[in-house]
């Protein structure tokens, strides 16, 4: 497990991060939380924490992307989602004191702020108005987990699962003359981890999507010419 990191000294305000959690904090409260954080930069492929680890604290994604996943006893991996700037990680285990329920790994070089568990809990005690923002963040995480389980467990076939993943990923993509465009850096094996399918199944399904002009790839850039057509094809 790689743990390489470099300390980051940038003083960018947490209040300026995207995401609903920080938008609900007053500038003074965000500044108080920021004073408790330690900022580091990580290359890609670095594990921030692993499932079954004792909770160390809360991680705030400042830049880059972090993949959240779970592993079975026989080595199978289910990827849950990709955390982006403004997302909080590890706060459920931090609050409960229970072991981490998932693994967090940098998908790209990332900058992350870490707030130790003791300091975060003391911060909540001193700022009870933050409790509602934390509860809403937990609710969003629960909703995302339910959606992922719905995709993997209730979708009837690989095309439907893959279409849902591509549509969800591109939801905030750029609208162009050719359709919705976004960065989609996952390998076929990693895509399979998101939808519970083999790499071969992903490759075959993507080939079908491409031949029917439902999607197009240029390097790591994904273009969906017609989102409705992709959803209709896979009966999403």
C-alpha positions as CSV (number, residue, x, y, z in Angstrom):
1,X,0.0,0.0,0.0
2,X,1.5,3.3,-1.1
3,X,1.4,6.2,1.3
4,X,3.7,8.8,-0.3
5,X,2.7,12.4,0.3
6,X,4.1,15.9,0.3
7,X,2.9,18.7,2.7
8,X,1.0,21.5,1.0
9,X,1.1,24.9,2.4
10,X,-1.6,26.6,0.3
11,X,-4.0,28.6,2.4
12,X,-7.0,28.5,0.1
13,X,-10.2,28.8,2.1
14,X,-12.3,25.7,2.7
15,X,-15.3,28.0,2.4
16,X,-14.5,28.4,-1.3
17,X,-14.7,24.7,-2.1
18,X,-17.6,23.4,-4.1
19,X,-20.1,21.1,-2.4
20,X,-23.1,21.7,-0.2
21,X,-21.3,21.0,3.1
22,X,-19.0,24.0,3.0
23,X,-21.7,26.3,1.5
24,X,-23.6,25.9,4.7
25,X,-20.8,27.0,6.9
26,X,-20.2,30.6,7.9
27,X,-16.8,32.1,6.9
28,X,-15.9,32.1,10.6
29,X,-16.8,28.5,11.1
30,X,-15.0,27.4,7.9
31,X,-11.9,29.3,9.0
32,X,-12.0,27.6,12.4
33,X,-12.2,24.2,10.7
34,X,-9.4,25.1,8.4
35,X,-7.1,25.8,11.3
36,X,-7.4,22.2,12.4
37,X,-6.5,20.7,9.0
38,X,-3.2,19.5,7.6
39,X,-2.8,19.7,3.8
40,X,-0.9,17.2,1.7
41,X,-0.5,16.4,-2.0
42,X,-0.6,12.8,-3.2
43,X,0.3,11.1,-6.5
44,X,-2.2,8.8,-8.1
45,X,-2.7,5.4,-6.7
46,X,-2.2,6.3,-3.1
47,X,-4.4,4.8,-0.4
48,X,-5.7,7.4,2.1
49,X,-7.4,4.8,4.3
50,X,-8.5,1.2,3.9
51,X,-11.6,-0.6,5.1
52,X,-11.2,-2.1,8.6
53,X,-8.7,0.6,9.5
54,X,-9.3,2.4,12.8
55,X,-10.7,5.9,12.1
56,X,-8.1,8.5,12.1
57,X,-10.1,11.5,11.1
58,X,-11.8,13.3,8.2
59,X,-10.4,13.9,4.8
60,X,-11.4,16.8,2.6
61,X,-10.7,16.6,-1.1
62,X,-9.2,19.9,-2.3
63,X,-8.2,19.0,-5.8
64,X,-8.2,15.8,-7.9
65,X,-10.3,12.7,-7.5
66,X,-10.5,9.9,-5.0
67,X,-12.0,6.5,-5.7
68,X,-14.1,4.8,-3.0
69,X,-14.4,1.1,-3.0
70,X,-15.1,-2.1,-1.0
71,X,-13.5,-5.5,-1.2
72,X,-14.9,-9.0,-0.6
73,X,-13.1,-11.7,1.2
74,X,-12.3,-13.4,-2.1
75,X,-10.7,-10.3,-3.6
76,X,-13.6,-8.9,-5.6
77,X,-13.8,-5.2,-5.6
78,X,-16.9,-3.0,-5.9
79,X,-16.2,0.7,-6.6
80,X,-18.8,3.0,-5.1
81,X,-18.1,6.4,-6.4
82,X,-15.5,9.0,-7.3
83,X,-15.1,11.8,-4.7
84,X,-14.2,15.2,-6.0
85,X,-13.2,18.6,-4.6
86,X,-15.4,19.6,-1.7
87,X,-16.3,16.0,-0.7
88,X,-15.7,14.8,2.9
89,X,-14.4,11.3,3.4
90,X,-14.2,9.1,6.4
91,X,-16.5,11.2,8.6
92,X,-19.0,8.4,9.3
93,X,-16.3,6.2,10.9
94,X,-14.8,9.3,12.5
95,X,-18.1,10.0,14.3
96,X,-19.0,6.4,15.2
97,X,-15.5,5.2,16.2
98,X,-16.0,2.1,14.1
99,X,-13.5,0.8,11.5
100,X,-13.6,2.4,8.1
101,X,-16.2,0.8,5.8
102,X,-14.4,1.5,2.5
103,X,-11.1,2.2,0.9
104,X,-10.1,5.6,-0.5
105,X,-7.5,5.7,-3.2
106,X,-6.4,8.7,-5.3
107,X,-7.4,8.3,-8.9
108,X,-5.3,11.3,-10.0
109,X,-2.7,13.4,-8.2
110,X,-4.7,15.0,-5.5
111,X,-4.6,17.6,-2.7
112,X,-6.3,16.6,0.5
113,X,-6.9,18.3,3.9
114,X,-6.9,16.0,6.9
115,X,-8.6,16.8,10.2
116,X,-7.7,14.4,13.1
117,X,-10.6,12.6,14.7
118,X,-10.3,14.2,18.2
119,X,-10.1,17.7,16.8
120,X,-13.0,17.2,14.5
121,X,-15.3,15.9,17.3
122,X,-14.2,18.7,19.5
123,X,-15.0,21.1,16.7
124,X,-18.5,19.8,16.4
125,X,-19.0,20.2,20.1
126,X,-17.9,23.8,19.9
127,X,-20.0,24.5,16.8
128,X,-23.3,22.6,17.2
129,X,-24.7,24.5,14.2
130,X,-22.5,22.3,12.0
131,X,-24.3,19.2,13.1
132,X,-27.1,19.7,10.5
133,X,-24.6,20.1,7.7
134,X,-23.0,16.9,8.8
135,X,-26.3,15.1,8.9
136,X,-27.2,16.3,5.4
137,X,-23.8,15.1,4.2
138,X,-24.4,11.7,5.7
139,X,-27.8,11.6,4.0
140,X,-26.2,12.4,0.6
141,X,-23.7,9.6,1.1
142,X,-26.5,7.2,1.9
143,X,-28.5,8.2,-1.2
144,X,-25.4,7.7,-3.4
145,X,-24.8,4.3,-1.9
146,X,-28.4,3.3,-2.5
147,X,-28.1,4.4,-6.1
148,X,-25.0,2.4,-6.6
149,X,-26.6,-0.7,-5.1
150,X,-29.7,-0.1,-7.4
151,X,-27.4,0.0,-10.4
152,X,-25.4,-3.1,-9.5
153,X,-28.1,-5.2,-7.8
154,X,-31.3,-4.3,-9.6
155,X,-30.3,-3.5,-13.1
156,X,-31.0,-6.5,-15.2
157,X,-28.0,-6.5,-17.6
158,X,-24.6,-5.1,-18.4
159,X,-25.8,-2.5,-21.0
160,X,-28.2,-1.0,-18.5
161,X,-25.6,-0.9,-15.7
162,X,-23.0,0.7,-18.0
163,X,-25.4,3.2,-19.4
164,X,-26.4,4.3,-15.9
165,X,-22.8,4.7,-15.0
166,X,-22.0,6.8,-18.1
167,X,-25.1,8.9,-17.7
168,X,-24.4,9.6,-14.0
169,X,-20.7,10.4,-14.7
170,X,-21.6,12.8,-17.5
171,X,-24.4,14.5,-15.6
172,X,-22.3,17.7,-15.0
173,X,-20.4,17.4,-18.3
174,X,-19.9,20.1,-20.9
175,X,-22.6,20.6,-23.5
176,X,-21.1,20.8,-27.0
177,X,-22.4,20.6,-30.5
178,X,-21.5,16.9,-30.5
179,X,-23.3,16.2,-27.3
180,X,-22.4,15.9,-23.6
181,X,-18.6,15.8,-23.0
182,X,-16.7,14.9,-19.9
183,X,-13.5,13.3,-18.7
184,X,-13.8,9.5,-18.1
185,X,-10.4,8.1,-17.1
186,X,-11.4,4.6,-15.9
187,X,-10.0,1.5,-17.5
188,X,-12.3,-1.2,-18.6
189,X,-11.4,-3.2,-15.5
190,X,-12.2,-0.2,-13.2
191,X,-15.5,0.3,-15.0
192,X,-16.3,-3.4,-14.3
193,X,-15.7,-2.7,-10.6
194,X,-18.4,0.0,-10.7
195,X,-21.0,-2.2,-12.3
196,X,-20.1,-5.7,-11.1
197,X,-19.1,-7.0,-14.5
198,X,-15.9,-8.5,-16.0
199,X,-13.5,-6.5,-18.1
200,X,-14.5,-8.6,-21.2
201,X,-18.1,-7.7,-20.7
202,X,-17.3,-4.0,-20.4
203,X,-15.2,-4.1,-23.5
204,X,-17.9,-5.9,-25.5
205,X,-20.7,-3.6,-24.3
206,X,-18.7,-0.4,-25.0
207,X,-18.0,-1.7,-28.5
208,X,-21.7,-2.1,-29.0
209,X,-22.4,1.4,-27.7
210,X,-19.7,2.8,-30.0
211,X,-21.0,1.0,-33.1
212,X,-24.5,2.3,-32.4
213,X,-23.0,5.8,-32.0
214,X,-24.4,6.1,-28.4
215,X,-20.9,7.1,-27.1
216,X,-17.6,8.2,-28.4
217,X,-14.2,8.2,-26.8
218,X,-11.1,10.3,-27.6
219,X,-8.4,9.4,-25.1
220,X,-10.0,9.9,-21.7
221,X,-12.7,12.1,-23.0
222,X,-16.2,10.7,-23.3
223,X,-18.9,12.2,-25.5
224,X,-22.5,11.1,-25.4
225,X,-24.2,12.5,-28.5
226,X,-27.7,11.9,-27.2
227,X,-28.3,11.1,-23.5
228,X,-31.9,10.1,-24.1
229,X,-30.9,7.6,-26.8
230,X,-28.4,6.0,-24.5
231,X,-31.0,5.8,-21.7
232,X,-33.6,4.4,-24.0
233,X,-31.3,1.8,-25.5
234,X,-30.4,0.4,-22.1
235,X,-34.0,1.0,-20.7
236,X,-32.7,3.2,-17.9
